[in-house]
Each structure stands twice: as structure tokens, then as C-alpha cells.
Amino acid sequence: MGPEIDFRALFAATPSPYLVLAPDLVIVAVNDAYLRATGRSRQDLVGRHVFEAFPDNPADPHADGVSNLGASLGRVLATGQADTMPVQKYDIPVVSQPGVFEERWWSPVNTPVKGPDGRVAWIIHRVEDVTGFMRSRRFDRQDEGGQRTERKEGMEAELYARARELQRLNEELRAAHAREREVALTLQEAMLHSPDLARHTDVAVRYLPATGSLNVCGDWYDTVDLTQDRYTVTVGDVVGHGLEAATVMGMLRSALSAASRAVAGPAQALEVLGMYARSVDGALAATAVTVLVDTRSKLLIYSSAGHPPPVLLHTDSTCELLDQATDPPLGARPEHVPRPQSGTAFHRGDTLVLYTDGLIERRDEDIDAGLNRLTTALGDLPGLGPERLADALLAQLGVAGGARDDIALVVVRL
């Protein structure tokens, strides 16, 4: 094992100018290159709001540095994604001459750093000072008559036009993405609406689309009340992400909800769903697990179609995998074959945890390692109610801010 890296020293010595901002845009750190580029001291910047330290030049009626940088930082906070700004004129105060500003041009990039909860904890503001380049354009090589060469003027006009066009297209793409995301979220919420779930105060659900997706996915959850003391809890997973997967998810979820109300138990419901899945494009290889909770007899009856096993967390912090009734994914068989079904007893205060594979699977890792990580985490979180347990579990598994794959999580206090 090599020597421990001093990241603070690396940050201070990085040749590019860097500023670190808190979510409220207060400066929390600055490297030496940034201090040199702006002529400021660390004591003068750290702890101040970025726009207090760097206001617009009051002598420039066209100054838009504060508004443009503020919009970029706002996008980073809202989306959790990096934002690259076009070259920006942003004059800076001259420390030795109060009220005087020096012309500066910058090429900024704002990058989020997320905390354990998945939210933006800091923003790294990196800039390159391109003032020299921008000034050189004004005093470029002239011909004998004192006029800029026609070729040079044409090139600069073309570059400027292309830069403005790229900026316009980026703004249009951001607006279109925002509209598409809003439509997708509305569709997702409508498809996941569960009237029966609202009546269960002892059930917590969490839904995290894969990072970088439209915030819609093919994972689903549902609760169906059968009688006063019997209800089913289900999670499922359609292959893929985005609107297509979400559409298939909605069809399968509705079909299973209807089947659960019409047939004798979880295995029969999944048999019906499997036959239906063979007629739905995009549904093959989808997985699902459904658990019937009988509160009177204190029994869990379950069946799985290729899905990771639910976990029964007992009050003594031991975990039991519900893995005795596992069958291939939906639509995997060309003809109908009865699916297995199993059951186990529970005690009052036990907790049932259902989830999709995004919660436990990691690249280049066996699924058993993920299951072991899950049961260990649950055993380390005794006595928590469903809501707190759901959040704590996501945090302990390192996926509170999302993962490479979609995640649906259902926690039921029995």
C-alpha cells in the first residue's frame, strides 16, 4: 500500500484556479492558483458569499457575470450535474483601489460534489483566465492601411456566430430536457399510484431511478388489499431505463394487481403475469416477487419470478432470506408451467424488506456479496421504523443518491 495522499496539499498546488462553494454559495475553500488569478487573499474570500466577494462591475451597464454564473450554479444544485459555461466577461475588483474593477474574461466549469445523502454538498468552480486571448482579438495583426485583414475578421465572425449558436442550442436542450423530465415524472407518478398503499402507515417505499436517467425507470412496487387481514406486497423490475421501460412497467404492474385480486395466491398471480408478459414487447426477462401477508395467521406466502429474495428482519436482528420459491423471469418459458410458492412465519415487530437489484448489485461482484452486504446492514439497524429504516439502509449501502441501476425499496413493519 502506497503512502497516504494529502488531498488538501494537492488541491492547494493544482495549477488551475479552483473555488469550492457550499450549497448556499458561500466560499469554503480556494486554491493558490485562484488567489493568484484574482489577486485576492484566502482570508478575504473564505466565508463570504461568492457574489459578495465578486459583484458585477457597477461601471459596466452590460455586466451579466453574476446572473449567468448564478444561473449555472443553480442548474448544478437542481440537477446534480456539471455545467460548462461559455466564455464570460466578469470583471473583478482591484483590491488596492476600492471601487475600481479590472476587465477579465473567464472560461468556467461548475462541478457538483455529492454527500452521503446524494445531495450536492459542494460545488467546485474551476475557471481559466482567457483575458489575454480576448484582448488580443482587439489588437490583432493589421494590414498596412490600419485595417484588420478580411480573412481574420471573417474567421472571428464565424467563430463568434458558432459560439452563440452552441450556447442557444444548449439552452434549448436544457429546456427540452426539463419539459421531458416533467412529463416523465407525471407519467411515472400516475402509474405508481396505489390507493391501497396509502392506507398502510406501516409501509415505507423509496424509488430511485438510475443516476443520469430521466428520473423514470422500469422498477415498480405495489400493495393490494385482499381482505381485512390479508394483503400483498410486490416489487418488480423491467429491463432498461427511461420511458419505454416505464411504459412496460405500468402494464405489468396493472396486470399483476388485477391477477392478485382474482387468483388464490402469489404463485398463481405470477403465472398469469408470465403468460401476459409473453404478449408485451419489452416485458421478457422482467422479474417480480410478490408476498402475501396474512396478519391473522402471522404467515408470509411468497413466490418469485427471477427476482432477488425479500428479507425478513426479525426483532432479534437476524435475517431470513425468502428464497425457497424462486423461478425464471417472466415470459422466460415458451409455455405455461406452475410456479413454486413457499411460506414462513413472522412475529409482531418483524420487518419485511423487498427491493430491486439496483440496491445490492455492483459491477464485477457476485450477487451473494450484495445479499450479504444487505443482511449485514439490516442487522446493524435494529429498532428503526419503516421510514427511518428505508433511509438508513440506502445510506449505509451507499446508494442514497442513486446508483447505476434503478432502485425500488419497500419496507413493511409486520
Secondary structure by P-SEA (a helix, b strand, c coil): cccccaaaaaaaacccbbbbbccccccccccaaaaaaaccccccccccccccccccccccccccaaaaaaaaaaaaaaccbbbbbcccbbbbbccccccbbbbbbbbbbbbbbbcccccccbbbbbbbbaaaaaaaaaaccccccccccaaaaaaaaaaaaaaaaaaaaaaaaaaaaaaaaaaaaaaaaaaaccccccccccbbbbbbccccccccccccccccccccccccccccccccccaaaaaaaaaaaaaaaaaaaccccaaaaaaaaaaaaaaccccccccbbbbbbbccccccccccccccbbbbbccccbbbbcccccccccccccbbbbbbbbcccccccbbbbbbcccccccccccaaaaaaaaaaaaaacccccaaaaaaaaaaaacccccccbbbbbbbbcc
